[in-house]
Amino acid sequence: MRPLVTIDQLWALATTWYSTRLQENSRRPSPSEMRGIFAVVGLEGDFWDPMSDAFGA
Amino acid sequence: MAVYGHFAQTGQRPTPEDVLRRTGTGGVESVLAAYQALRAQRVLVLEDDVAAIRMAPPFSGIPTQHVVEAGGVQYHANCAWDALGIPAALHRAGTVRSRCEQSGEPFHLRVGLEGPDASGWLFHCLVPAKKWWDDIVFT
């Protein structure tokens, strides 16, 4: 399955990643947080898993 | 904060001297040291000279095809995700102009404070999540 993302999903990712980026002590989500974020948005599977070894170490 | 504040206000990447003017403390060496710390946190991507900022996601330090206008300022984003990330970071409505990499069709999307207009466009992610930072510029 091609890893396609709808505009609504992309907006959810954009706000989760960046809505606090201009604030002090802002940071990227950790890999485990990313897993949860992608799952909530409906993006699941090895492709979206930042800790998966399915595509090589 | 100084780096991101500069991007937000101007749409352009700051030089180390610009950052120094905003922080008002230390020297250029301290700015470059801070760049390294931010790079390690993956919130800054530097050019090979380690002094020029290539990316401060969602902002691009160089012109790209993903152009965002918000509040009378023009910004460049690193990718489609970041193009929506700029209005999200600024908490401002804006417009995104880009193109489909497959067909070349122009892309124009209005983004309000609550999100973008309804759209059938799709974002095709080429690189699996674990590999994104192997080459974040390509990703």
N, CA and C atoms of all chains as a GROMACS GRO file, in nm:
protein
  588
    1MET      N    1   0.084  -0.119   0.000
    1MET     CA    2   0.000   0.000   0.000
    1MET      C    3   0.088   0.125   0.000
    2ARG      N    4   0.060   0.222  -0.086
    2ARG     CA    5   0.140   0.344  -0.092
    2ARG      C    6   0.111   0.429   0.032
    3PRO      N    7   0.217   0.487   0.087
    3PRO     CA    8   0.198   0.568   0.209
    3PRO      C    9   0.143   0.707   0.176
    4LEU      N   10   0.012   0.711   0.157
    4LEU     CA   11  -0.055   0.836   0.121
    4LEU      C   12  -0.122   0.897   0.243
    5VAL      N   13  -0.119   1.029   0.248
    5VAL     CA   14  -0.172   1.102   0.362
    5VAL      C   15  -0.271   1.205   0.310
    6THR      N   16  -0.390   1.209   0.367
    6THR     CA   17  -0.488   1.309   0.325
    6THR      C   18  -0.450   1.446   0.381
    7ILE      N   19  -0.512   1.549   0.326
    7ILE     CA   20  -0.485   1.686   0.376
    7ILE      C   21  -0.527   1.699   0.522
    8ASP      N   22  -0.637   1.636   0.560
    8ASP     CA   23  -0.680   1.644   0.700
    8ASP      C   24  -0.579   1.576   0.792
    9GLN      N   25  -0.528   1.460   0.748
    9GLN     CA   26  -0.424   1.392   0.828
    9GLN      C   27  -0.298   1.477   0.835
   10LEU      N   28  -0.264   1.539   0.723
   10LEU     CA   29  -0.142   1.620   0.719
   10LEU      C   30  -0.154   1.742   0.811
   11TRP      N   31  -0.273   1.800   0.816
   11TRP     CA   32  -0.295   1.913   0.907
   11TRP      C   33  -0.282   1.867   1.053
   12ALA      N   34  -0.334   1.750   1.082
   12ALA     CA   35  -0.321   1.697   1.219
   12ALA      C   36  -0.173   1.677   1.253
   13LEU      N   37  -0.096   1.625   1.160
   13LEU     CA   38   0.047   1.607   1.186
   13LEU      C   39   0.117   1.743   1.200
   14ALA      N   40   0.081   1.837   1.112
   14ALA     CA   41   0.145   1.969   1.114
   14ALA      C   42   0.120   2.040   1.246
   15THR      N   43  -0.003   2.035   1.295
   15THR     CA   44  -0.032   2.104   1.421
   15THR      C   45   0.034   2.033   1.539
   16THR      N   46   0.035   1.900   1.535
   16THR     CA   47   0.098   1.826   1.645
   16THR      C   48   0.248   1.854   1.649
   17TRP      N   49   0.311   1.857   1.534
   17TRP     CA   50   0.456   1.878   1.528
   17TRP      C   51   0.495   2.022   1.560
   18TYR      N   52   0.416   2.116   1.507
   18TYR     CA   53   0.468   2.253   1.498
   18TYR      C   54   0.391   2.360   1.576
   19SER      N   55   0.278   2.328   1.636
   19SER     CA   56   0.198   2.436   1.696
   19SER      C   57   0.270   2.502   1.814
   20THR      N   58   0.367   2.435   1.873
   20THR     CA   59   0.444   2.497   1.983
   20THR      C   60   0.587   2.530   1.942
   21ARG      N   61   0.616   2.520   1.813
   21ARG     CA   62   0.756   2.533   1.768
   21ARG      C   63   0.815   2.671   1.795
   22LEU      N   64   0.732   2.773   1.804
   22LEU     CA   65   0.784   2.907   1.828
   22LEU      C   66   0.790   2.939   1.977
   23GLN      N   67   0.762   2.842   2.060
   23GLN     CA   68   0.768   2.863   2.204
   23GLN      C   69   0.900   2.811   2.260
   24GLU      N   70   0.937   2.868   2.372
   24GLU     CA   71   1.061   2.825   2.436
   24GLU      C   72   1.052   2.678   2.476
   25ASN      N   73   1.164   2.608   2.464
   25ASN     CA   74   1.174   2.467   2.502
   25ASN      C   75   1.089   2.375   2.416
   26SER      N   76   1.049   2.422   2.298
   26SER     CA   77   0.977   2.334   2.207
   26SER      C   78   1.071   2.222   2.162
   27ARG      N   79   1.018   2.106   2.133
   27ARG     CA   80   1.101   1.994   2.087
   27ARG      C   81   1.021   1.906   1.993
   28ARG      N   82   1.094   1.825   1.920
   28ARG     CA   83   1.029   1.727   1.834
   28ARG      C   84   0.969   1.616   1.920
   29PRO      N   85   0.865   1.550   1.870
   29PRO     CA   86   0.817   1.432   1.942
   29PRO      C   87   0.923   1.323   1.944
   30SER      N   88   0.930   1.248   2.051
   30SER     CA   89   1.022   1.134   2.059
   30SER      C   90   0.968   1.022   1.969
   31PRO      N   91   1.052   0.922   1.938
   31PRO     CA   92   1.003   0.811   1.855
   31PRO      C   93   0.879   0.743   1.912
   32SER      N   94   0.876   0.723   2.043
   32SER     CA   95   0.758   0.656   2.100
   32SER      C   96   0.636   0.747   2.091
   33GLU      N   97   0.657   0.877   2.108
   33GLU     CA   98   0.545   0.972   2.091
   33GLU      C   99   0.498   0.973   1.946
   34MET      N  100   0.593   0.964   1.854
   34MET     CA  101   0.557   0.963   1.712
   34MET      C  102   0.466   0.845   1.680
   35ARG      N  103   0.499   0.728   1.737
   35ARG     CA  104   0.414   0.611   1.716
   35ARG      C  105   0.269   0.641   1.754
   36GLY      N  106   0.253   0.702   1.872
   36GLY     CA  107   0.119   0.732   1.920
   36GLY      C  108   0.049   0.835   1.832
   37ILE      N  109   0.124   0.936   1.790
   37ILE     CA  110   0.066   1.041   1.705
   37ILE      C  111   0.018   0.981   1.574
   38PHE      N  112   0.102   0.901   1.511
   38PHE     CA  113   0.063   0.842   1.383
   38PHE      C  114  -0.059   0.751   1.399
   39ALA      N  115  -0.062   0.677   1.508
   39ALA     CA  116  -0.175   0.587   1.531
   39ALA      C  117  -0.305   0.666   1.544
   40VAL      N  118  -0.300   0.776   1.619
   40VAL     CA  119  -0.420   0.858   1.637
   40VAL      C  120  -0.469   0.912   1.504
   41VAL      N  121  -0.374   0.950   1.419
   41VAL     CA  122  -0.411   1.008   1.289
   41VAL      C  123  -0.456   0.900   1.191
   42GLY      N  124  -0.425   0.774   1.223
   42GLY     CA  125  -0.467   0.665   1.135
   42GLY      C  126  -0.356   0.617   1.042
   43LEU      N  127  -0.232   0.651   1.075
   43LEU     CA  128  -0.117   0.607   0.995
   43LEU      C  129  -0.044   0.500   1.074
   44GLU      N  130  -0.062   0.376   1.033
   44GLU     CA  131  -0.006   0.265   1.109
   44GLU      C  132   0.074   0.173   1.018
   45GLY      N  133   0.147   0.083   1.079
   45GLY     CA  134   0.229  -0.011   1.003
   45GLY      C  135   0.376   0.026   1.013
   46ASP      N  136   0.460  -0.064   0.961
   46ASP     CA  137   0.605  -0.044   0.973
   46ASP      C  138   0.653   0.085   0.910
   47PHE      N  139   0.588   0.127   0.800
   47PHE     CA  140   0.635   0.248   0.732
   47PHE      C  141   0.633   0.369   0.826
   48TRP      N  142   0.534   0.377   0.909
   48TRP     CA  143   0.518   0.493   0.997
   48TRP      C  144   0.576   0.470   1.136
   49ASP      N  145   0.643   0.358   1.155
   49ASP     CA  146   0.699   0.327   1.286
   49ASP      C  147   0.846   0.369   1.289
   50PRO      N  148   0.879   0.476   1.365
   50PRO     CA  149   1.018   0.524   1.365
   50PRO      C  150   1.115   0.429   1.434
   51MET      N  151   1.062   0.322   1.492
   51MET     CA  152   1.150   0.224   1.557
   51MET      C  153   1.148   0.090   1.487
   52SER      N  154   1.085   0.083   1.371
   52SER     CA  155   1.076  -0.043   1.299
   52SER      C  156   1.207  -0.074   1.226
   53ASP      N  157   1.242  -0.202   1.224
   53ASP     CA  158   1.359  -0.247   1.148
   53ASP      C  159   1.319  -0.308   1.014
   54ALA      N  160   1.193  -0.290   0.976
   54ALA     CA  161   1.145  -0.353   0.854
   54ALA      C  162   1.214  -0.301   0.728
   55PHE      N  163   1.272  -0.180   0.737
   55PHE     CA  164   1.337  -0.121   0.620
   55PHE      C  165   1.488  -0.112   0.639
   56GLY      N  166   1.540  -0.196   0.728
   56GLY     CA  167   1.683  -0.195   0.754
   56GLY      C  168   1.715  -0.113   0.878
   57ALA      N  169   1.831  -0.144   0.937
   57ALA     CA  170   1.868  -0.074   1.061
   57ALA      C  171   1.904   0.070   1.034
   58MET      N  172   1.499   3.004   2.008
   58MET     CA  173   1.393   3.103   1.998
   58MET      C  174   1.432   3.216   1.902
   59ALA      N  175   1.558   3.259   1.910
   59ALA     CA  176   1.604   3.368   1.823
   59ALA      C  177   1.599   3.325   1.677
   60VAL      N  178   1.641   3.202   1.651
   60VAL     CA  179   1.640   3.151   1.513
   60VAL      C  180   1.497   3.145   1.462
   61TYR      N  181   1.411   3.083   1.537
   61TYR     CA  182   1.272   3.068   1.493
   61TYR      C  183   1.199   3.202   1.488
   62GLY      N  184   1.231   3.291   1.583
   62GLY     CA  185   1.171   3.423   1.581
   62GLY      C  186   1.207   3.500   1.456
   63HIS      N  187   1.332   3.485   1.413
   63HIS     CA  188   1.376   3.553   1.291
   63HIS      C  189   1.302   3.498   1.170
   64PHE      N  190   1.295   3.366   1.160
   64PHE     CA  191   1.221   3.305   1.049
   64PHE      C  192   1.076   3.353   1.049
   65ALA      N  193   1.014   3.353   1.166
   65ALA     CA  194   0.872   3.389   1.173
   65ALA      C  195   0.849   3.534   1.131
   66GLN      N  196   0.939   3.621   1.169
   66GLN     CA  197   0.920   3.764   1.138
   66GLN      C  198   0.956   3.799   0.995
   67THR      N  199   1.056   3.733   0.940
   67THR     CA  200   1.110   3.776   0.810
   67THR      C  201   1.086   3.676   0.697
   68GLY      N  202   1.066   3.549   0.730
   68GLY     CA  203   1.058   3.446   0.627
   68GLY      C  204   1.194   3.402   0.577
   69GLN      N  205   1.298   3.462   0.631
   69GLN     CA  206   1.436   3.433   0.587
   69GLN      C  207   1.515   3.368   0.700
   70ARG      N  208   1.620   3.294   0.660
   70ARG     CA  209   1.707   3.238   0.764
   70ARG      C  210   1.794   3.348   0.822
   71PRO      N  211   1.820   3.341   0.952
   71PRO     CA  212   1.910   3.440   1.012
   71PRO      C  213   2.055   3.400   0.991
   72THR      N  214   2.142   3.499   0.986
   72THR     CA  215   2.285   3.471   0.996
   72THR      C  216   2.319   3.457   1.144
   73PRO      N  217   2.436   3.403   1.175
   73PRO     CA  218   2.475   3.400   1.317
   73PRO      C  219   2.475   3.539   1.379
   74GLU      N  220   2.511   3.640   1.299
   74GLU     CA  221   2.512   3.777   1.351
   74GLU      C  222   2.369   3.824   1.381
   75ASP      N  223   2.273   3.785   1.297
   75ASP     CA  224   2.133   3.817   1.326
   75ASP      C  225   2.090   3.757   1.459
   76VAL      N  226   2.129   3.631   1.480
   76VAL     CA  227   2.092   3.562   1.604
   76VAL      C  228   2.155   3.634   1.724
   77LEU      N  229   2.280   3.672   1.705
   77LEU     CA  230   2.351   3.742   1.812
   77LEU      C  231   2.282   3.872   1.849
   78ARG      N  232   2.234   3.945   1.747
   78ARG     CA  233   2.164   4.071   1.774
   78ARG      C  234   2.037   4.045   1.855
   79ARG      N  235   1.972   3.932   1.830
   79ARG     CA  236   1.848   3.902   1.903
   79ARG      C  237   1.875   3.857   2.046
   80THR      N  238   1.981   3.779   2.063
   80THR     CA  239   2.009   3.727   2.198
   80THR      C  240   2.081   3.831   2.284
   81GLY      N  241   2.168   3.909   2.218
   81GLY     CA  242   2.238   4.015   2.290
   81GLY      C  243   2.347   3.966   2.382
   82THR      N  244   2.378   3.837   2.378
   82THR     CA  245   2.483   3.786   2.467
   82THR      C  246   2.576   3.694   2.389
   83GLY      N  247   2.700   3.680   2.440
   83GLY     CA  248   2.795   3.589   2.381
   83GLY      C  249   2.851   3.641   2.251
   84GLY      N  250   2.908   3.549   2.174
   84GLY     CA  251   2.964   3.584   2.045
   84GLY      C  252   2.917   3.487   1.940
   85VAL      N  253   2.970   3.503   1.820
   85VAL     CA  254   2.931   3.414   1.711
   85VAL      C  255   2.963   3.268   1.747
   86GLU      N  256   3.073   3.247   1.818
   86GLU     CA  257   3.109   3.110   1.856
   86GLU      C  258   3.000   3.047   1.941
   87SER      N  259   2.942   3.125   2.030
   87SER     CA  260   2.836   3.070   2.116
   87SER      C  261   2.711   3.040   2.034
   88VAL      N  262   2.685   3.121   1.932
   88VAL     CA  263   2.571   3.094   1.843
   88VAL      C  264   2.594   2.962   1.769
   89LEU      N  265   2.715   2.944   1.716
   89LEU     CA  266   2.744   2.822   1.641
   89LEU      C  267   2.739   2.699   1.732
   90ALA      N  268   2.778   2.716   1.856
   90ALA     CA  269   2.769   2.605   1.952
   90ALA      C  270   2.622   2.571   1.979
   91ALA      N  271   2.540   2.675   1.988
   91ALA     CA  272   2.396   2.651   2.008
   91ALA      C  273   2.336   2.582   1.884
   92TYR      N  274   2.383   2.620   1.766
   92TYR     CA  275   2.336   2.552   1.644
   92TYR      C  276   2.362   2.402   1.654
   93GLN      N  277   2.481   2.366   1.702
   93GLN     CA  278   2.514   2.224   1.711
   93GLN      C  279   2.420   2.151   1.807
   94ALA      N  280   2.388   2.217   1.918
   94ALA     CA  281   2.296   2.155   2.014
   94ALA      C  282   2.157   2.139   1.953
   95LEU      N  283   2.114   2.239   1.878
   95LEU     CA  284   1.982   2.231   1.814
   95LEU      C  285   1.982   2.127   1.703
   96ARG      N  286   2.096   2.114   1.634
   96ARG     CA  287   2.105   2.010   1.531
   96ARG      C  288   2.092   1.871   1.595
   97ALA      N  289   2.156   1.853   1.710
   97ALA     CA  290   2.148   1.724   1.778
   97ALA      C  291   2.005   1.692   1.820
   98GLN      N  292   1.927   1.797   1.846
   98GLN     CA  293   1.785   1.777   1.883
   98GLN      C  294   1.694   1.764   1.760
   99ARG      N  295   1.756   1.774   1.642
   99ARG     CA  296   1.683   1.762   1.516
   99ARG      C  297   1.577   1.872   1.499
  100VAL      N  298   1.610   1.991   1.546
  100VAL     CA  299   1.523   2.106   1.518
  100VAL      C  300   1.596   2.207   1.430
  101LEU      N  301   1.717   2.172   1.386
  101LEU     CA  302   1.793   2.258   1.296
  101LEU      C  303   1.876   2.169   1.204
  102VAL      N  304   1.880   2.205   1.077
  102VAL     CA  305   1.967   2.137   0.980
  102VAL      C  306   2.057   2.243   0.921
  103LEU      N  307   2.188   2.216   0.925
  103LEU     CA  308   2.286   2.316   0.883
  103LEU      C  309   2.345   2.282   0.747
  104GLU      N  310   2.392   2.387   0.679
  104GLU     CA  311   2.469   2.366   0.557
  104GLU      C  312   2.606   2.310   0.595
  105ASP      N  313   2.684   2.272   0.495
  105ASP     CA  314   2.815   2.211   0.522
  105ASP      C  315   2.908   2.303   0.602
  106ASP      N  316   2.886   2.435   0.590
  106ASP     CA  317   2.974   2.527   0.662
  106ASP      C  318   2.938   2.539   0.810
  107VAL      N  319   2.833   2.468   0.851
  107VAL     CA  320   2.778   2.464   0.987
  107VAL      C  321   2.746   2.603   1.044
  108ALA      N  322   2.739   2.703   0.959
  108ALA     CA  323   2.701   2.838   1.003
  108ALA      C  324   2.572   2.884   0.939
  109ALA      N  325   2.540   2.829   0.822
  109ALA     CA  326   2.417   2.868   0.753
  109ALA      C  327   2.310   2.762   0.780
  110ILE      N  328   2.188   2.809   0.801
  110ILE     CA  329   2.077   2.720   0.836
  110ILE      C  330   2.006   2.675   0.709
  111ARG      N  331   2.004   2.545   0.687
  111ARG     CA  332   1.930   2.490   0.573
  111ARG      C  333   1.782   2.473   0.608
  112MET      N  334   1.757   2.421   0.727
  112MET     CA  335   1.619   2.400   0.771
  112MET      C  336   1.606   2.433   0.920
  113ALA      N  337   1.501   2.499   0.953
  113ALA     CA  338   1.455   2.509   1.092
  113ALA      C  339   1.308   2.469   1.083
  114PRO      N  340   1.284   2.338   1.073
  114PRO     CA  341   1.148   2.292   1.039
  114PRO      C  342   1.040   2.357   1.125
  115PRO      N  343   0.935   2.405   1.063
  115PRO     CA  344   0.892   2.384   0.925
  115PRO      C  345   0.952   2.481   0.823
  116PHE      N  346   1.036   2.575   0.867
  116PHE     CA  347   1.089   2.676   0.775
  116PHE      C  348   1.209   2.622   0.698
  117SER      N  349   1.217   2.663   0.571
  117SER     CA  350   1.336   2.632   0.492
  117SER      C  351   1.425   2.755   0.486
  118GLY      N  352   1.554   2.733   0.495
  118GLY     CA  353   1.648   2.843   0.485
  118GLY      C  354   1.679   2.883   0.342
  119ILE      N  355   1.634   2.803   0.248
  119ILE     CA  356   1.658   2.834   0.107
  119ILE      C  357   1.523   2.828   0.033
  120PRO      N  358   1.514   2.895  -0.082
  120PRO     CA  359   1.388   2.890  -0.157
  120PRO      C  360   1.353   2.748  -0.198
  121THR      N  361   1.226   2.716  -0.189
  121THR     CA  362   1.175   2.585  -0.233
  121THR      C  363   1.048   2.608  -0.313
  122GLN      N  364   0.994   2.498  -0.366
  122GLN     CA  365   0.870   2.508  -0.444
  122GLN      C  366   0.748   2.529  -0.354
  123HIS      N  367   0.765   2.507  -0.224
  123HIS     CA  368   0.653   2.515  -0.129
  123HIS      C  369   0.653   2.654  -0.066
  124VAL      N  370   0.568   2.741  -0.121
  124VAL     CA  371   0.566   2.882  -0.078
  124VAL      C  372   0.441   2.906   0.006
  125VAL      N  373   0.462   2.963   0.122
  125VAL     CA  374   0.352   2.993   0.214
  125VAL      C  375   0.349   3.144   0.237
  126GLU      N  376   0.229   3.202   0.228
  126GLU     CA  377   0.213   3.343   0.260
  126GLU      C  378   0.121   3.354   0.382
  127ALA      N  379   0.168   3.425   0.480
  127ALA     CA  380   0.087   3.445   0.601
  127ALA      C  381   0.125   3.578   0.663
  128GLY      N  382   0.025   3.658   0.695
  128GLY     CA  383   0.051   3.786   0.760
  128GLY      C  384   0.137   3.879   0.678
  129GLY      N  385   0.129   3.869   0.546
  129GLY     CA  386   0.208   3.957   0.460
  129GLY      C  387   0.353   3.916   0.444
  130VAL      N  388   0.390   3.801   0.499
  130VAL     CA  389   0.527   3.752   0.488
  130VAL      C  390   0.527   3.626   0.402
  131GLN      N  391   0.628   3.614   0.318
  131GLN     CA  392   0.641   3.492   0.236
  131GLN      C  393   0.745   3.400   0.298
  132TYR      N  394   0.707   3.274   0.310
  132TYR     CA  395   0.794   3.173   0.368
  132TYR      C  396   0.816   3.060   0.268
  133HIS      N  397   0.924   2.987   0.286
  133HIS     CA  398   0.945   2.865   0.210
  133HIS      C  399   0.947   2.748   0.308
  134ALA      N  400   0.878   2.641   0.268
  134ALA     CA  401   0.871   2.521   0.352
  134ALA      C  402   0.957   2.410   0.291
  135ASN      N  403   0.990   2.312   0.375
  135ASN     CA  404   1.076   2.204   0.330
  135ASN      C  405   1.001   2.097   0.253
  136CYS      N  406   0.871   2.085   0.276
  136CYS     CA  407   0.791   1.981   0.213
  136CYS      C  408   0.645   2.018   0.233
  137ALA      N  409   0.555   1.934   0.182
  137ALA     CA  410   0.412   1.964   0.195
  137ALA      C  411   0.369   1.964   0.342
  138TRP      N  412   0.421   1.870   0.418
  138TRP     CA  413   0.391   1.864   0.562
  138TRP      C  414   0.430   1.996   0.627
  139ASP      N  415   0.551   2.042   0.600
  139ASP     CA  416   0.598   2.166   0.660
  139ASP      C  417   0.522   2.288   0.606
  140ALA      N  418   0.472   2.278   0.483
  140ALA     CA  419   0.394   2.390   0.428
  140ALA      C  420   0.270   2.415   0.512
  141LEU      N  421   0.208   2.309   0.562
  141LEU     CA  422   0.097   2.326   0.656
  141LEU      C  423   0.149   2.359   0.796
  142GLY      N  424   0.271   2.317   0.822
  142GLY     CA  425   0.331   2.343   0.954
  142GLY      C  426   0.359   2.490   0.979
  143ILE      N  427   0.382   2.566   0.872
  143ILE     CA  428   0.412   2.709   0.893
  143ILE      C  429   0.290   2.784   0.946
  144PRO      N  430   0.172   2.775   0.884
  144PRO     CA  431   0.055   2.839   0.947
  144PRO      C  432   0.029   2.783   1.087
  145ALA      N  433   0.055   2.654   1.106
  145ALA     CA  434   0.032   2.594   1.239
  145ALA      C  435   0.128   2.653   1.341
  146ALA      N  436   0.253   2.672   1.304
  146ALA     CA  437   0.351   2.728   1.397
  146ALA      C  438   0.323   2.875   1.426
  147LEU      N  439   0.281   2.947   1.321
  147LEU     CA  440   0.257   3.091   1.337
  147LEU      C  441   0.123   3.121   1.403
  148HIS      N  442   0.033   3.021   1.402
  148HIS     CA  443  -0.105   3.042   1.447
  148HIS      C  444  -0.168   3.157   1.368
  149ARG      N  445  -0.144   3.151   1.237
  149ARG     CA  446  -0.199   3.251   1.146
  149ARG      C  447  -0.256   3.180   1.024
  150ALA      N  448  -0.361   3.240   0.969
  150ALA     CA  449  -0.413   3.189   0.842
  150ALA      C  450  -0.312   3.220   0.732
  151GLY      N  451  -0.316   3.140   0.627
  151GLY     CA  452  -0.223   3.163   0.517
  151GLY      C  453  -0.266   3.091   0.392
  152THR      N  454  -0.183   3.101   0.291
  152THR     CA  455  -0.206   3.026   0.168
  152THR      C  456  -0.079   2.949   0.134
  153VAL      N  457  -0.099   2.832   0.078
  153VAL     CA  458   0.013   2.747   0.036
  153VAL      C  459   0.007   2.733  -0.115
  154ARG      N  460   0.120   2.759  -0.180
  154ARG     CA  461   0.131   2.737  -0.324
  154ARG      C  462   0.247   2.641  -0.349
  155SER      N  463   0.219   2.538  -0.429
  155SER     CA  464   0.323   2.441  -0.461
  155SER      C  465   0.284   2.374  -0.592
  156ARG      N  466   0.326   2.251  -0.610
  156ARG     CA  467   0.287   2.176  -0.729
  156ARG      C  468   0.293   2.028  -0.697
  157CYS      N  469   0.218   1.949  -0.779
  157CYS     CA  470   0.224   1.804  -0.769
  157CYS      C  471   0.353   1.758  -0.835
  158GLU      N  472   0.432   1.680  -0.762
  158GLU     CA  473   0.559   1.633  -0.818
  158GLU      C  474   0.538   1.528  -0.926
  159GLN      N  475   0.419   1.465  -0.928
  159GLN     CA  476   0.392   1.361  -1.028
  159GLN      C  477   0.341   1.424  -1.159
  160SER      N  478   0.244   1.516  -1.147
  160SER     CA  479   0.181   1.570  -1.267
  160SER      C  480   0.226   1.712  -1.301
  161GLY      N  481   0.286   1.779  -1.206
  161GLY     CA  482   0.323   1.919  -1.226
  161GLY      C  483   0.209   2.016  -1.205
  162GLU      N  484   0.091   1.963  -1.172
  162GLU     CA  485  -0.026   2.048  -1.154
  162GLU      C  486  -0.005   2.146  -1.038
  163PRO      N  487  -0.038   2.273  -1.059
  163PRO     CA  488  -0.022   2.370  -0.949
  163PRO      C  489  -0.112   2.336  -0.831
  164PHE      N  490  -0.063   2.365  -0.715
  164PHE     CA  491  -0.135   2.338  -0.591
  164PHE      C  492  -0.156   2.471  -0.519
  165HIS      N  493  -0.279   2.497  -0.479
  165HIS     CA  494  -0.309   2.620  -0.406
  165HIS      C  495  -0.409   2.585  -0.297
  166LEU      N  496  -0.376   2.615  -0.176
  166LEU     CA  497  -0.462   2.577  -0.064
  166LEU      C  498  -0.466   2.690   0.038
  167ARG      N  499  -0.586   2.727   0.076
  167ARG     CA  500  -0.601   2.824   0.185
  167ARG      C  501  -0.603   2.748   0.317
  168VAL      N  502  -0.534   2.802   0.413
  168VAL     CA  503  -0.527   2.739   0.545
  168VAL      C  504  -0.575   2.841   0.649
  169GLY      N  505  -0.683   2.807   0.716
  169GLY     CA  506  -0.735   2.894   0.821
  169GLY      C  507  -0.680   2.853   0.957
  170LEU      N  508  -0.724   2.923   1.059
  170LEU     CA  509  -0.676   2.890   1.193
  170LEU      C  510  -0.722   2.751   1.236
  171GLU      N  511  -0.834   2.706   1.180
  171GLU     CA  512  -0.885   2.574   1.217
  171GLU      C  513  -0.845   2.466   1.118
  172GLY      N  514  -0.768   2.504   1.017
  172GLY     CA  515  -0.722   2.404   0.922
  172GLY      C  516  -0.743   2.446   0.778
  173PRO      N  517  -0.700   2.359   0.687
  173PRO     CA  518  -0.710   2.393   0.544
  173PRO      C  519  -0.852   2.374   0.490
  174ASP      N  520  -0.879   2.441   0.377
  174ASP     CA  521  -1.003   2.417   0.306
  174ASP      C  522  -1.010   2.270   0.267
  175ALA      N  523  -1.133   2.222   0.245
  175ALA     CA  524  -1.151   2.083   0.202
  175ALA      C  525  -1.073   2.062   0.072
  176SER      N  526  -1.006   1.948   0.064
  176SER     CA  527  -0.921   1.923  -0.051
  176SER      C  528  -0.903   1.773  -0.070
  177GLY      N  529  -0.898   1.732  -0.194
  177GLY     CA  530  -0.876   1.590  -0.224
  177GLY      C  531  -0.730   1.557  -0.252
  178TRP      N  532  -0.641   1.654  -0.234
  178TRP     CA  533  -0.499   1.629  -0.258
  178TRP      C  534  -0.445   1.529  -0.157
  179LEU      N  535  -0.343   1.455  -0.201
  179LEU     CA  536  -0.279   1.356  -0.114
  179LEU      C  537  -0.130   1.384  -0.105
  180PHE      N  538  -0.075   1.360   0.011
  180PHE     CA  539   0.069   1.372   0.036
  180PHE      C  540   0.127   1.232   0.028
  181HIS      N  541   0.224   1.213  -0.060
  181HIS     CA  542   0.288   1.082  -0.076
  181HIS      C  543   0.424   1.088  -0.008
  182CYS      N  544   0.436   1.012   0.099
  182CYS     CA  545   0.561   1.008   0.174
  182CYS      C  546   0.648   0.896   0.116
  183LEU      N  547   0.768   0.931   0.072
  183LEU     CA  548   0.852   0.833   0.003
  183LEU      C  549   0.939   0.751   0.097
  184VAL      N  550   0.976   0.808   0.209
  184VAL     CA  551   1.078   0.748   0.296
  184VAL      C  552   1.013   0.700   0.426
  185PRO      N  553   1.040   0.576   0.467
  185PRO     CA  554   0.983   0.528   0.595
  185PRO      C  555   1.035   0.610   0.713
  186ALA      N  556   0.952   0.619   0.817
  186ALA     CA  557   0.979   0.709   0.930
  186ALA      C  558   1.117   0.687   0.991
  187LYS      N  559   1.158   0.561   1.001
  187LYS     CA  560   1.287   0.536   1.067
  187LYS      C  561   1.404   0.595   0.988
  188LYS      N  562   1.383   0.616   0.859
  188LYS     CA  563   1.493   0.661   0.772
  188LYS      C  564   1.492   0.811   0.746
  189TRP      N  565   1.393   0.882   0.799
  189TRP     CA  566   1.379   1.023   0.764
  189TRP      C  567   1.508   1.102   0.787
  190TRP      N  568   1.572   1.079   0.899
  190TRP     CA  569   1.689   1.162   0.933
  190TRP      C  570   1.818   1.103   0.881
  191ASP      N  571   1.812   0.991   0.806
  191ASP     CA  572   1.933   0.944   0.736
  191ASP      C  573   1.976   1.050   0.634
  192ASP      N  574   1.878   1.112   0.569
  192ASP     CA  575   1.903   1.222   0.474
  192ASP      C  576   1.777   1.308   0.474
  193ILE      N  577   1.768   1.396   0.572
  193ILE     CA  578   1.643   1.472   0.591
  193ILE      C  579   1.617   1.568   0.475
  194VAL      N  580   1.718   1.612   0.406
  194VAL     CA  581   1.696   1.701   0.292
  194VAL      C  582   1.624   1.624   0.181
  195PHE      N  583   1.668   1.500   0.153
  195PHE     CA  584   1.598   1.418   0.054
  195PHE      C  585   1.457   1.384   0.102
  196THR      N  586   1.445   1.346   0.229
  196THR     CA  587   1.314   1.310   0.283
  196THR      C  588   1.214   1.422   0.260
   0.00000   0.00000   0.00000
